[in-house]
Amino acid sequence: MNIYVGNLSYRMSEAELREAFSEFGEVSRAKIVKDKETNRSKGFGFVEMSVDDQAKKAIEALNGKEVGGRALRVNEARPKD
C-alpha cells in the first residue's frame, strides 16, 4: 500500500520517515518529495508498505501524531491522474 504523509517537518530525513513507519511493519520505500531547484523538502512524502494490515495500523496510529513539532497527515495515497 502506498501511503501519503503530509505536514512533515522540513528537517525530517527519509531515514527518520522510514523509522517512524517501520515500528508497524516492513517499509519497502520511504520518499520525501523535494523541490528540484533548491533540493529542500516540500513537506510531504510517501511510504510504501507491502502488508496492507500493517499499513492501515500505521495510518491509524500516525495520523495526527506530532513528529518534529508538526501533526502529521497520513492517509492512503490516491493514484496519480
mmCIF file of the N, C-alpha and C atoms, coordinates in Angstrom:
data_MODEL
# 
_entry.id   MODEL 
# 
loop_
_atom_site.group_PDB 
_atom_site.id 
_atom_site.type_symbol 
_atom_site.label_atom_id 
_atom_site.label_alt_id 
_atom_site.label_comp_id 
_atom_site.label_asym_id 
_atom_site.label_entity_id 
_atom_site.label_seq_id 
_atom_site.pdbx_PDB_ins_code 
_atom_site.Cartn_x 
_atom_site.Cartn_y 
_atom_site.Cartn_z 
_atom_site.occupancy 
_atom_site.B_iso_or_equiv 
_atom_site.pdbx_formal_charge 
_atom_site.auth_seq_id 
_atom_site.auth_comp_id 
_atom_site.auth_asym_id 
_atom_site.auth_atom_id 
_atom_site.pdbx_PDB_model_num 
ATOM 1   N N  . MET A 1 1  ? 0.850  -1.183 0.000   1.00 0.00 ? 1  MET A N  1 
ATOM 2   C CA . MET A 1 1  ? 0.000  0.000  0.000   1.00 0.00 ? 1  MET A CA 1 
ATOM 3   C C  . MET A 1 1  ? 0.890  1.239  0.000   1.00 0.00 ? 1  MET A C  1 
ATOM 4   N N  . ASN A 1 2  ? 0.514  2.213  -0.800  1.00 0.00 ? 2  ASN A N  1 
ATOM 5   C CA . ASN A 1 2  ? 1.227  3.474  -0.865  1.00 0.00 ? 2  ASN A CA 1 
ATOM 6   C C  . ASN A 1 2  ? 0.529  4.464  0.069   1.00 0.00 ? 2  ASN A C  1 
ATOM 7   N N  . ILE A 1 3  ? 1.303  5.098  0.947   1.00 0.00 ? 3  ILE A N  1 
ATOM 8   C CA . ILE A 1 3  ? 0.759  5.977  1.984   1.00 0.00 ? 3  ILE A CA 1 
ATOM 9   C C  . ILE A 1 3  ? 1.286  7.396  1.772   1.00 0.00 ? 3  ILE A C  1 
ATOM 10  N N  . TYR A 1 4  ? 0.366  8.366  1.781   1.00 0.00 ? 4  TYR A N  1 
ATOM 11  C CA . TYR A 1 4  ? 0.727  9.781  1.706   1.00 0.00 ? 4  TYR A CA 1 
ATOM 12  C C  . TYR A 1 4  ? 0.983  10.284 3.127   1.00 0.00 ? 4  TYR A C  1 
ATOM 13  N N  . VAL A 1 5  ? 2.082  11.014 3.303   1.00 0.00 ? 5  VAL A N  1 
ATOM 14  C CA . VAL A 1 5  ? 2.400  11.605 4.606   1.00 0.00 ? 5  VAL A CA 1 
ATOM 15  C C  . VAL A 1 5  ? 2.627  13.092 4.396   1.00 0.00 ? 5  VAL A C  1 
ATOM 16  N N  . GLY A 1 6  ? 1.736  13.917 4.959   1.00 0.00 ? 6  GLY A N  1 
ATOM 17  C CA . GLY A 1 6  ? 1.835  15.360 4.791   1.00 0.00 ? 6  GLY A CA 1 
ATOM 18  C C  . GLY A 1 6  ? 2.154  16.069 6.079   1.00 0.00 ? 6  GLY A C  1 
ATOM 19  N N  . ASN A 1 7  ? 2.479  17.355 5.958   1.00 0.00 ? 7  ASN A N  1 
ATOM 20  C CA . ASN A 1 7  ? 2.815  18.228 7.088   1.00 0.00 ? 7  ASN A CA 1 
ATOM 21  C C  . ASN A 1 7  ? 4.093  17.776 7.794   1.00 0.00 ? 7  ASN A C  1 
ATOM 22  N N  . LEU A 1 8  ? 5.040  17.260 7.001   1.00 0.00 ? 8  LEU A N  1 
ATOM 23  C CA . LEU A 1 8  ? 6.326  16.835 7.560   1.00 0.00 ? 8  LEU A CA 1 
ATOM 24  C C  . LEU A 1 8  ? 7.167  18.058 7.935   1.00 0.00 ? 8  LEU A C  1 
ATOM 25  N N  . SER A 1 9  ? 7.979  17.884 8.946   1.00 0.00 ? 9  SER A N  1 
ATOM 26  C CA . SER A 1 9  ? 8.965  18.907 9.282   1.00 0.00 ? 9  SER A CA 1 
ATOM 27  C C  . SER A 1 9  ? 9.943  18.991 8.105   1.00 0.00 ? 9  SER A C  1 
ATOM 28  N N  . TYR A 1 10 ? 10.360 20.190 7.752   1.00 0.00 ? 10 TYR A N  1 
ATOM 29  C CA . TYR A 1 10 ? 11.286 20.363 6.630   1.00 0.00 ? 10 TYR A CA 1 
ATOM 30  C C  . TYR A 1 10 ? 12.662 19.778 6.930   1.00 0.00 ? 10 TYR A C  1 
ATOM 31  N N  . ARG A 1 11 ? 12.934 19.507 8.202   1.00 0.00 ? 11 ARG A N  1 
ATOM 32  C CA . ARG A 1 11 ? 14.224 18.939 8.597   1.00 0.00 ? 11 ARG A CA 1 
ATOM 33  C C  . ARG A 1 11 ? 14.206 17.408 8.655   1.00 0.00 ? 11 ARG A C  1 
ATOM 34  N N  . MET A 1 12 ? 13.032 16.791 8.483   1.00 0.00 ? 12 MET A N  1 
ATOM 35  C CA . MET A 1 12 ? 12.939 15.334 8.588   1.00 0.00 ? 12 MET A CA 1 
ATOM 36  C C  . MET A 1 12 ? 13.649 14.660 7.413   1.00 0.00 ? 12 MET A C  1 
ATOM 37  N N  . SER A 1 13 ? 14.384 13.590 7.722   1.00 0.00 ? 13 SER A N  1 
ATOM 38  C CA . SER A 1 13 ? 15.079 12.844 6.667   1.00 0.00 ? 13 SER A CA 1 
ATOM 39  C C  . SER A 1 13 ? 14.247 11.631 6.253   1.00 0.00 ? 13 SER A C  1 
ATOM 40  N N  . GLU A 1 14 ? 14.605 11.045 5.110   1.00 0.00 ? 14 GLU A N  1 
ATOM 41  C CA . GLU A 1 14 ? 13.910 9.845  4.650   1.00 0.00 ? 14 GLU A CA 1 
ATOM 42  C C  . GLU A 1 14 ? 14.132 8.689  5.630   1.00 0.00 ? 14 GLU A C  1 
ATOM 43  N N  . ALA A 1 15 ? 15.306 8.642  6.254   1.00 0.00 ? 15 ALA A N  1 
ATOM 44  C CA . ALA A 1 15 ? 15.588 7.598  7.242   1.00 0.00 ? 15 ALA A CA 1 
ATOM 45  C C  . ALA A 1 15 ? 14.669 7.733  8.461   1.00 0.00 ? 15 ALA A C  1 
ATOM 46  N N  . GLU A 1 16 ? 14.429 8.970  8.897   1.00 0.00 ? 16 GLU A N  1 
ATOM 47  C CA . GLU A 1 16 ? 13.529 9.204  10.032  1.00 0.00 ? 16 GLU A CA 1 
ATOM 48  C C  . GLU A 1 16 ? 12.089 8.848  9.670   1.00 0.00 ? 16 GLU A C  1 
ATOM 49  N N  . LEU A 1 17 ? 11.696 9.149  8.441   1.00 0.00 ? 17 LEU A N  1 
ATOM 50  C CA . LEU A 1 17 ? 10.354 8.808  7.970   1.00 0.00 ? 17 LEU A CA 1 
ATOM 51  C C  . LEU A 1 17 ? 10.185 7.285  7.955   1.00 0.00 ? 17 LEU A C  1 
ATOM 52  N N  . ARG A 1 18 ? 11.171 6.590  7.415   1.00 0.00 ? 18 ARG A N  1 
ATOM 53  C CA . ARG A 1 18 ? 11.144 5.125  7.374   1.00 0.00 ? 18 ARG A CA 1 
ATOM 54  C C  . ARG A 1 18 ? 11.049 4.554  8.788   1.00 0.00 ? 18 ARG A C  1 
ATOM 55  N N  . GLU A 1 19 ? 11.833 5.115  9.702   1.00 0.00 ? 19 GLU A N  1 
ATOM 56  C CA . GLU A 1 19 ? 11.862 4.641  11.091  1.00 0.00 ? 19 GLU A CA 1 
ATOM 57  C C  . GLU A 1 19 ? 10.494 4.798  11.767  1.00 0.00 ? 19 GLU A C  1 
ATOM 58  N N  . ALA A 1 20 ? 9.821  5.916  11.513  1.00 0.00 ? 20 ALA A N  1 
ATOM 59  C CA . ALA A 1 20 ? 8.506  6.170  12.124  1.00 0.00 ? 20 ALA A CA 1 
ATOM 60  C C  . ALA A 1 20 ? 7.495  5.098  11.713  1.00 0.00 ? 20 ALA A C  1 
ATOM 61  N N  . PHE A 1 21 ? 7.577  4.643  10.463  1.00 0.00 ? 21 PHE A N  1 
ATOM 62  C CA . PHE A 1 21 ? 6.622  3.650  9.966   1.00 0.00 ? 21 PHE A CA 1 
ATOM 63  C C  . PHE A 1 21 ? 7.070  2.221  10.218  1.00 0.00 ? 21 PHE A C  1 
ATOM 64  N N  . SER A 1 22 ? 8.365  1.996  10.368  1.00 0.00 ? 22 SER A N  1 
ATOM 65  C CA . SER A 1 22 ? 8.870  0.629  10.488  1.00 0.00 ? 22 SER A CA 1 
ATOM 66  C C  . SER A 1 22 ? 8.454  -0.052 11.783  1.00 0.00 ? 22 SER A C  1 
ATOM 67  N N  . GLU A 1 23 ? 8.028  0.700  12.782  1.00 0.00 ? 23 GLU A N  1 
ATOM 68  C CA . GLU A 1 23 ? 7.554  0.047  14.001  1.00 0.00 ? 23 GLU A CA 1 
ATOM 69  C C  . GLU A 1 23 ? 6.217  -0.671 13.787  1.00 0.00 ? 23 GLU A C  1 
ATOM 70  N N  . PHE A 1 24 ? 5.556  -0.408 12.653  1.00 0.00 ? 24 PHE A N  1 
ATOM 71  C CA . PHE A 1 24 ? 4.276  -1.061 12.348  1.00 0.00 ? 24 PHE A CA 1 
ATOM 72  C C  . PHE A 1 24 ? 4.418  -2.197 11.346  1.00 0.00 ? 24 PHE A C  1 
ATOM 73  N N  . GLY A 1 25 ? 5.592  -2.323 10.736  1.00 0.00 ? 25 GLY A N  1 
ATOM 74  C CA . GLY A 1 25 ? 5.826  -3.393 9.774   1.00 0.00 ? 25 GLY A CA 1 
ATOM 75  C C  . GLY A 1 25 ? 6.931  -3.021 8.803   1.00 0.00 ? 25 GLY A C  1 
ATOM 76  N N  . GLU A 1 26 ? 7.093  -3.859 7.798   1.00 0.00 ? 26 GLU A N  1 
ATOM 77  C CA . GLU A 1 26 ? 8.175  -3.673 6.836   1.00 0.00 ? 26 GLU A CA 1 
ATOM 78  C C  . GLU A 1 26 ? 7.857  -2.531 5.866   1.00 0.00 ? 26 GLU A C  1 
ATOM 79  N N  . VAL A 1 27 ? 8.798  -1.605 5.773   1.00 0.00 ? 27 VAL A N  1 
ATOM 80  C CA . VAL A 1 27 ? 8.675  -0.474 4.856   1.00 0.00 ? 27 VAL A CA 1 
ATOM 81  C C  . VAL A 1 27 ? 9.506  -0.782 3.622   1.00 0.00 ? 27 VAL A C  1 
ATOM 82  N N  . SER A 1 28 ? 8.861  -0.851 2.450   1.00 0.00 ? 28 SER A N  1 
ATOM 83  C CA . SER A 1 28 ? 9.622  -1.134 1.235   1.00 0.00 ? 28 SER A CA 1 
ATOM 84  C C  . SER A 1 28 ? 10.279 0.117  0.661   1.00 0.00 ? 28 SER A C  1 
ATOM 85  N N  . ARG A 1 29 ? 9.663  1.284  0.920   1.00 0.00 ? 29 ARG A N  1 
ATOM 86  C CA . ARG A 1 29 ? 10.208 2.525  0.381   1.00 0.00 ? 29 ARG A CA 1 
ATOM 87  C C  . ARG A 1 29 ? 9.698  3.710  1.181   1.00 0.00 ? 29 ARG A C  1 
ATOM 88  N N  . ALA A 1 30 ? 10.561 4.684  1.401   1.00 0.00 ? 30 ALA A N  1 
ATOM 89  C CA . ALA A 1 30 ? 10.172 5.942  2.045   1.00 0.00 ? 30 ALA A CA 1 
ATOM 90  C C  . ALA A 1 30 ? 10.805 7.067  1.242   1.00 0.00 ? 30 ALA A C  1 
ATOM 91  N N  . LYS A 1 31 ? 9.995  8.000  0.773   1.00 0.00 ? 31 LYS A N  1 
ATOM 92  C CA . LYS A 1 31 ? 10.490 9.067  -0.105  1.00 0.00 ? 31 LYS A CA 1 
ATOM 93  C C  . LYS A 1 31 ? 9.892  10.397 0.317   1.00 0.00 ? 31 LYS A C  1 
ATOM 94  N N  . ILE A 1 32 ? 10.752 11.385 0.534   1.00 0.00 ? 32 ILE A N  1 
ATOM 95  C CA . ILE A 1 32 ? 10.303 12.745 0.805   1.00 0.00 ? 32 ILE A CA 1 
ATOM 96  C C  . ILE A 1 32 ? 10.430 13.525 -0.499  1.00 0.00 ? 32 ILE A C  1 
ATOM 97  N N  . VAL A 1 33 ? 9.361  14.209 -0.894  1.00 0.00 ? 33 VAL A N  1 
ATOM 98  C CA . VAL A 1 33 ? 9.365  14.972 -2.147  1.00 0.00 ? 33 VAL A CA 1 
ATOM 99  C C  . VAL A 1 33 ? 10.130 16.269 -1.923  1.00 0.00 ? 33 VAL A C  1 
ATOM 100 N N  . LYS A 1 34 ? 11.075 16.545 -2.845  1.00 0.00 ? 34 LYS A N  1 
ATOM 101 C CA . LYS A 1 34 ? 11.925 17.734 -2.712  1.00 0.00 ? 34 LYS A CA 1 
ATOM 102 C C  . LYS A 1 34 ? 11.785 18.635 -3.922  1.00 0.00 ? 34 LYS A C  1 
ATOM 103 N N  . ASP A 1 35 ? 11.991 19.918 -3.688  1.00 0.00 ? 35 ASP A N  1 
ATOM 104 C CA . ASP A 1 35 ? 11.986 20.905 -4.759  1.00 0.00 ? 35 ASP A CA 1 
ATOM 105 C C  . ASP A 1 35 ? 13.187 20.646 -5.672  1.00 0.00 ? 35 ASP A C  1 
ATOM 106 N N  . LYS A 1 36 ? 12.959 20.630 -6.969  1.00 0.00 ? 36 LYS A N  1 
ATOM 107 C CA . LYS A 1 36 ? 14.034 20.315 -7.922  1.00 0.00 ? 36 LYS A CA 1 
ATOM 108 C C  . LYS A 1 36 ? 15.149 21.361 -7.927  1.00 0.00 ? 36 LYS A C  1 
ATOM 109 N N  . GLU A 1 37 ? 14.792 22.620 -7.726  1.00 0.00 ? 37 GLU A N  1 
ATOM 110 C CA . GLU A 1 37 ? 15.797 23.680 -7.799  1.00 0.00 ? 37 GLU A CA 1 
ATOM 111 C C  . GLU A 1 37 ? 16.594 23.835 -6.507  1.00 0.00 ? 37 GLU A C  1 
ATOM 112 N N  . THR A 1 38 ? 15.912 23.792 -5.358  1.00 0.00 ? 38 THR A N  1 
ATOM 113 C CA . THR A 1 38 ? 16.587 24.060 -4.081  1.00 0.00 ? 38 THR A CA 1 
ATOM 114 C C  . THR A 1 38 ? 16.953 22.788 -3.324  1.00 0.00 ? 38 THR A C  1 
ATOM 115 N N  . ASN A 1 39 ? 16.386 21.658 -3.730  1.00 0.00 ? 39 ASN A N  1 
ATOM 116 C CA . ASN A 1 39 ? 16.582 20.375 -3.053  1.00 0.00 ? 39 ASN A CA 1 
ATOM 117 C C  . ASN A 1 39 ? 16.066 20.380 -1.615  1.00 0.00 ? 39 ASN A C  1 
ATOM 118 N N  . ARG A 1 40 ? 15.179 21.337 -1.284  1.00 0.00 ? 40 ARG A N  1 
ATOM 119 C CA . ARG A 1 40 ? 14.555 21.384 0.043   1.00 0.00 ? 40 ARG A CA 1 
ATOM 120 C C  . ARG A 1 40 ? 13.284 20.562 0.021   1.00 0.00 ? 40 ARG A C  1 
ATOM 121 N N  . SER A 1 41 ? 12.961 19.998 1.178   1.00 0.00 ? 41 SER A N  1 
ATOM 122 C CA . SER A 1 41 ? 11.730 19.220 1.320   1.00 0.00 ? 41 SER A CA 1 
ATOM 123 C C  . SER A 1 41 ? 10.524 20.100 1.023   1.00 0.00 ? 41 SER A C  1 
ATOM 124 N N  . LYS A 1 42 ? 9.515  19.512 0.383   1.00 0.00 ? 42 LYS A N  1 
ATOM 125 C CA . LYS A 1 42 ? 8.256  20.226 0.140   1.00 0.00 ? 42 LYS A CA 1 
ATOM 126 C C  . LYS A 1 42 ? 7.278  19.980 1.289   1.00 0.00 ? 42 LYS A C  1 
ATOM 127 N N  . GLY A 1 43 ? 7.690  19.194 2.299   1.00 0.00 ? 43 GLY A N  1 
ATOM 128 C CA . GLY A 1 43 ? 6.840  18.989 3.470   1.00 0.00 ? 43 GLY A CA 1 
ATOM 129 C C  . GLY A 1 43 ? 5.888  17.812 3.357   1.00 0.00 ? 43 GLY A C  1 
ATOM 130 N N  . PHE A 1 44 ? 6.084  16.981 2.332   1.00 0.00 ? 44 PHE A N  1 
ATOM 131 C CA . PHE A 1 44 ? 5.274  15.766 2.231   1.00 0.00 ? 44 PHE A CA 1 
ATOM 132 C C  . PHE A 1 44 ? 6.081  14.657 1.566   1.00 0.00 ? 44 PHE A C  1 
ATOM 133 N N  . GLY A 1 45 ? 5.583  13.443 1.708   1.00 0.00 ? 45 GLY A N  1 
ATOM 134 C CA . GLY A 1 45 ? 6.279  12.315 1.116   1.00 0.00 ? 45 GLY A CA 1 
ATOM 135 C C  . GLY A 1 45 ? 5.371  11.105 1.027   1.00 0.00 ? 45 GLY A C  1 
ATOM 136 N N  . PHE A 1 46 ? 5.966  9.980  0.673   1.00 0.00 ? 46 PHE A N  1 
ATOM 137 C CA . PHE A 1 46 ? 5.220  8.744  0.508   1.00 0.00 ? 46 PHE A CA 1 
ATOM 138 C C  . PHE A 1 46 ? 5.981  7.592  1.141   1.00 0.00 ? 46 PHE A C  1 
ATOM 139 N N  . VAL A 1 47 ? 5.225  6.675  1.720   1.00 0.00 ? 47 VAL A N  1 
ATOM 140 C CA . VAL A 1 47 ? 5.795  5.470  2.311   1.00 0.00 ? 47 VAL A CA 1 
ATOM 141 C C  . VAL A 1 47 ? 5.072  4.288  1.683   1.00 0.00 ? 47 VAL A C  1 
ATOM 142 N N  . GLU A 1 48 ? 5.828  3.284  1.288   1.00 0.00 ? 48 GLU A N  1 
ATOM 143 C CA . GLU A 1 48 ? 5.236  2.075  0.723   1.00 0.00 ? 48 GLU A CA 1 
ATOM 144 C C  . GLU A 1 48 ? 5.442  0.925  1.701   1.00 0.00 ? 48 GLU A C  1 
ATOM 145 N N  . MET A 1 49 ? 4.332  0.255  2.030   1.00 0.00 ? 49 MET A N  1 
ATOM 146 C CA . MET A 1 49 ? 4.388  -0.918 2.907   1.00 0.00 ? 49 MET A CA 1 
ATOM 147 C C  . MET A 1 49 ? 3.732  -2.080 2.172   1.00 0.00 ? 49 MET A C  1 
ATOM 148 N N  . SER A 1 50 ? 4.363  -3.264 2.228   1.00 0.00 ? 50 SER A N  1 
ATOM 149 C CA . SER A 1 50 ? 3.877  -4.389 1.437   1.00 0.00 ? 50 SER A CA 1 
ATOM 150 C C  . SER A 1 50 ? 2.666  -5.089 2.047   1.00 0.00 ? 50 SER A C  1 
ATOM 151 N N  . VAL A 1 51 ? 2.491  -4.995 3.370   1.00 0.00 ? 51 VAL A N  1 
ATOM 152 C CA . VAL A 1 51 ? 1.362  -5.666 4.024   1.00 0.00 ? 51 VAL A CA 1 
ATOM 153 C C  . VAL A 1 51 ? 0.290  -4.630 4.367   1.00 0.00 ? 51 VAL A C  1 
ATOM 154 N N  . ASP A 1 52 ? -0.890 -4.761 3.722   1.00 0.00 ? 52 ASP A N  1 
ATOM 155 C CA . ASP A 1 52 ? -1.956 -3.760 3.886   1.00 0.00 ? 52 ASP A CA 1 
ATOM 156 C C  . ASP A 1 52 ? -2.409 -3.587 5.335   1.00 0.00 ? 52 ASP A C  1 
ATOM 157 N N  . ASP A 1 53 ? -2.516 -4.681 6.103   1.00 0.00 ? 53 ASP A N  1 
ATOM 158 C CA . ASP A 1 53 ? -2.950 -4.577 7.503   1.00 0.00 ? 53 ASP A CA 1 
ATOM 159 C C  . ASP A 1 53 ? -1.981 -3.728 8.317   1.00 0.00 ? 53 ASP A C  1 
ATOM 160 N N  . GLN A 1 54 ? -0.680 -3.923 8.091   1.00 0.00 ? 54 GLN A N  1 
ATOM 161 C CA . GLN A 1 54 ? 0.332  -3.144 8.805   1.00 0.00 ? 54 GLN A CA 1 
ATOM 162 C C  . GLN A 1 54 ? 0.252  -1.679 8.380   1.00 0.00 ? 54 GLN A C  1 
ATOM 163 N N  . ALA A 1 55 ? 0.019  -1.450 7.099   1.00 0.00 ? 55 ALA A N  1 
ATOM 164 C CA . ALA A 1 55 ? -0.089 -0.082 6.586   1.00 0.00 ? 55 ALA A CA 1 
ATOM 165 C C  . ALA A 1 55 ? -1.286 0.630  7.217   1.00 0.00 ? 55 ALA A C  1 
ATOM 166 N N  . LYS A 1 56 ? -2.418 -0.067 7.324   1.00 0.00 ? 56 LYS A N  1 
ATOM 167 C CA . LYS A 1 56 ? -3.617 0.539  7.919   1.00 0.00 ? 56 LYS A CA 1 
ATOM 168 C C  . LYS A 1 56 ? -3.387 0.875  9.390   1.00 0.00 ? 56 LYS A C  1 
ATOM 169 N N  . LYS A 1 57 ? -2.680 0.002  10.118  1.00 0.00 ? 57 LYS A N  1 
ATOM 170 C CA . LYS A 1 57 ? -2.362 0.288  11.526  1.00 0.00 ? 57 LYS A CA 1 
ATOM 171 C C  . LYS A 1 57 ? -1.459 1.508  11.628  1.00 0.00 ? 57 LYS A C  1 
ATOM 172 N N  . ALA A 1 58 ? -0.492 1.615  10.730  1.00 0.00 ? 58 ALA A N  1 
ATOM 173 C CA . ALA A 1 58 ? 0.415  2.770  10.731  1.00 0.00 ? 58 ALA A CA 1 
ATOM 174 C C  . ALA A 1 58 ? -0.354 4.058  10.453  1.00 0.00 ? 58 ALA A C  1 
ATOM 175 N N  . ILE A 1 59 ? -1.290 4.016  9.495   1.00 0.00 ? 59 ILE A N  1 
ATOM 176 C CA . ILE A 1 59 ? -2.092 5.197  9.164   1.00 0.00 ? 59 ILE A CA 1 
ATOM 177 C C  . ILE A 1 59 ? -2.902 5.629  10.383  1.00 0.00 ? 59 ILE A C  1 
ATOM 178 N N  . GLU A 1 60 ? -3.572 4.673  11.034  1.00 0.00 ? 60 GLU A N  1 
ATOM 179 C CA . GLU A 1 60 ? -4.387 4.996  12.217  1.00 0.00 ? 60 GLU A CA 1 
ATOM 180 C C  . GLU A 1 60 ? -3.540 5.583  13.334  1.00 0.00 ? 60 GLU A C  1 
ATOM 181 N N  . ALA A 1 61 ? -2.372 4.985  13.571  1.00 0.00 ? 61 ALA A N  1 
ATOM 182 C CA . ALA A 1 61 ? -1.539 5.411  14.697  1.00 0.00 ? 61 ALA A CA 1 
ATOM 183 C C  . ALA A 1 61 ? -0.836 6.747  14.444  1.00 0.00 ? 61 ALA A C  1 
ATOM 184 N N  . LEU A 1 62 ? -0.433 7.006  13.211  1.00 0.00 ? 62 LEU A N  1 
ATOM 185 C CA . LEU A 1 62 ? 0.395  8.184  12.941  1.00 0.00 ? 62 LEU A CA 1 
ATOM 186 C C  . LEU A 1 62 ? -0.381 9.401  12.447  1.00 0.00 ? 62 LEU A C  1 
ATOM 187 N N  . ASN A 1 63 ? -1.611 9.228  11.967  1.00 0.00 ? 63 ASN A N  1 
ATOM 188 C CA . ASN A 1 63 ? -2.387 10.372 11.504  1.00 0.00 ? 63 ASN A CA 1 
ATOM 189 C C  . ASN A 1 63 ? -2.709 11.279 12.698  1.00 0.00 ? 63 ASN A C  1 
ATOM 190 N N  . GLY A 1 64 ? -2.254 12.525 12.618  1.00 0.00 ? 64 GLY A N  1 
ATOM 191 C CA . GLY A 1 64 ? -2.479 13.482 13.704  1.00 0.00 ? 64 GLY A CA 1 
ATOM 192 C C  . GLY A 1 64 ? -1.406 13.457 14.777  1.00 0.00 ? 64 GLY A C  1 
ATOM 193 N N  . LYS A 1 65 ? -0.496 12.472 14.722  1.00 0.00 ? 65 LYS A N  1 
ATOM 194 C CA . LYS A 1 65 ? 0.572  12.390 15.729  1.00 0.00 ? 65 LYS A CA 1 
ATOM 195 C C  . LYS A 1 65 ? 1.619  13.466 15.462  1.00 0.00 ? 65 LYS A C  1 
ATOM 196 N N  . GLU A 1 66 ? 2.097  14.078 16.541  1.00 0.00 ? 66 GLU A N  1 
ATOM 197 C CA . GLU A 1 66 ? 3.098  15.129 16.398  1.00 0.00 ? 66 GLU A CA 1 
ATOM 198 C C  . GLU A 1 66 ? 4.486  14.512 16.254  1.00 0.00 ? 66 GLU A C  1 
ATOM 199 N N  . VAL A 1 67 ? 5.152  14.847 15.158  1.00 0.00 ? 67 VAL A N  1 
ATOM 200 C CA . VAL A 1 67 ? 6.517  14.386 14.895  1.00 0.00 ? 67 VAL A CA 1 
ATOM 201 C C  . VAL A 1 67 ? 7.312  15.593 14.427  1.00 0.00 ? 67 VAL A C  1 
ATOM 202 N N  . GLY A 1 68 ? 8.397  15.872 15.105  1.00 0.00 ? 68 GLY A N  1 
ATOM 203 C CA . GLY A 1 68 ? 9.215  17.028 14.729  1.00 0.00 ? 68 GLY A CA 1 
ATOM 204 C C  . GLY A 1 68 ? 8.487  18.347 14.898  1.00 0.00 ? 68 GLY A C  1 
ATOM 205 N N  . GLY A 1 69 ? 7.543  18.404 15.855  1.00 0.00 ? 69 GLY A N  1 
ATOM 206 C CA . GLY A 1 69 ? 6.819  19.634 16.131  1.00 0.00 ? 69 GLY A CA 1 
ATOM 207 C C  . GLY A 1 69 ? 5.630  19.886 15.216  1.00 0.00 ? 69 GLY A C  1 
ATOM 208 N N  . ARG A 1 70 ? 5.286  18.907 14.364  1.00 0.00 ? 70 ARG A N  1 
ATOM 209 C CA . ARG A 1 70 ? 4.159  19.084 13.437  1.00 0.00 ? 70 ARG A CA 1 
ATOM 210 C C  . ARG A 1 70 ? 3.257  17.859 13.474  1.00 0.00 ? 70 ARG A C  1 
ATOM 211 N N  . ALA A 1 71 ? 1.955  18.099 13.415  1.00 0.00 ? 71 ALA A N  1 
ATOM 212 C CA . ALA A 1 71 ? 0.984  16.992 13.405  1.00 0.00 ? 71 ALA A CA 1 
ATOM 213 C C  . ALA A 1 71 ? 0.899  16.417 11.993  1.00 0.00 ? 71 ALA A C  1 
ATOM 214 N N  . LEU A 1 72 ? 1.270  15.159 11.843  1.00 0.00 ? 72 LEU A N  1 
ATOM 215 C CA . LEU A 1 72 ? 1.282  14.518 10.528  1.00 0.00 ? 72 LEU A CA 1 
ATOM 216 C C  . LEU A 1 72 ? -0.128 14.314 9.987   1.00 0.00 ? 72 LEU A C  1 
ATOM 217 N N  . ARG A 1 73 ? -0.260 14.398 8.676   1.00 0.00 ? 73 ARG A N  1 
ATOM 218 C CA . ARG A 1 73 ? -1.487 13.999 7.972   1.00 0.00 ? 73 ARG A CA 1 
ATOM 219 C C  . ARG A 1 73 ? -1.126 12.740 7.196   1.00 0.00 ? 73 ARG A C  1 
ATOM 220 N N  . VAL A 1 74 ? -1.747 11.641 7.558   1.00 0.00 ? 74 VAL A N  1 
ATOM 221 C CA . VAL A 1 74 ? -1.388 10.354 6.968   1.00 0.00 ? 74 VAL A CA 1 
ATOM 222 C C  . VAL A 1 74 ? -2.643 9.675  6.435   1.00 0.00 ? 74 VAL A C  1 
ATOM 223 N N  . ASN A 1 75 ? -2.619 9.284  5.161   1.00 0.00 ? 75 ASN A N  1 
ATOM 224 C CA . ASN A 1 75 ? -3.715 8.523  4.595   1.00 0.00 ? 75 ASN A CA 1 
ATOM 225 C C  . ASN A 1 75 ? -3.246 7.734  3.382   1.00 0.00 ? 75 ASN A C  1 
ATOM 226 N N  . GLU A 1 76 ? -4.108 6.853  2.897   1.00 0.00 ? 76 GLU A N  1 
ATOM 227 C CA . GLU A 1 76 ? -3.756 6.067  1.719   1.00 0.00 ? 76 GLU A CA 1 
ATOM 228 C C  . GLU A 1 76 ? -3.602 7.018  0.537   1.00 0.00 ? 76 GLU A C  1 
ATOM 229 N N  . ALA A 1 77 ? -2.504 6.855  -0.190  1.00 0.00 ? 77 ALA A N  1 
ATOM 230 C CA . ALA A 1 77 ? -2.243 7.728  -1.334  1.00 0.00 ? 77 ALA A CA 1 
ATOM 231 C C  . ALA A 1 77 ? -3.229 7.431  -2.456  1.00 0.00 ? 77 ALA A C  1 
ATOM 232 N N  . ARG A 1 78 ? -3.682 8.494  -3.098  1.00 0.00 ? 78 ARG A N  1 
ATOM 233 C CA . ARG A 1 78 ? -4.556 8.333  -4.264  1.00 0.00 ? 78 ARG A CA 1 
ATOM 234 C C  . ARG A 1 78 ? -3.674 8.147  -5.491  1.00 0.00 ? 78 ARG A C  1 
ATOM 235 N N  . PRO A 1 79 ? -4.106 7.333  -6.448  1.00 0.00 ? 79 PRO A N  1 
ATOM 236 C CA . PRO A 1 79 ? -3.299 7.151  -7.667  1.00 0.00 ? 79 PRO A CA 1 
ATOM 237 C C  . PRO A 1 79 ? -3.195 8.454  -8.454  1.00 0.00 ? 79 PRO A C  1 
ATOM 238 N N  . LYS A 1 80 ? -2.078 8.637  -9.147  1.00 0.00 ? 80 LYS A N  1 
ATOM 239 C CA . LYS A 1 80 ? -1.907 9.828  -9.991  1.00 0.00 ? 80 LYS A CA 1 
ATOM 240 C C  . LYS A 1 80 ? -2.900 9.786  -11.125 1.00 0.00 ? 80 LYS A C  1 
ATOM 241 N N  . ASP A 1 81 ? -3.404 10.964 -11.493 1.00 0.00 ? 81 ASP A N  1 
ATOM 242 C CA . ASP A 1 81 ? -4.316 11.041 -12.646 1.00 0.00 ? 81 ASP A CA 1 
ATOM 243 C C  . ASP A 1 81 ? -3.537 11.077 -13.942 1.00 0.00 ? 81 ASP A C  1 
# 
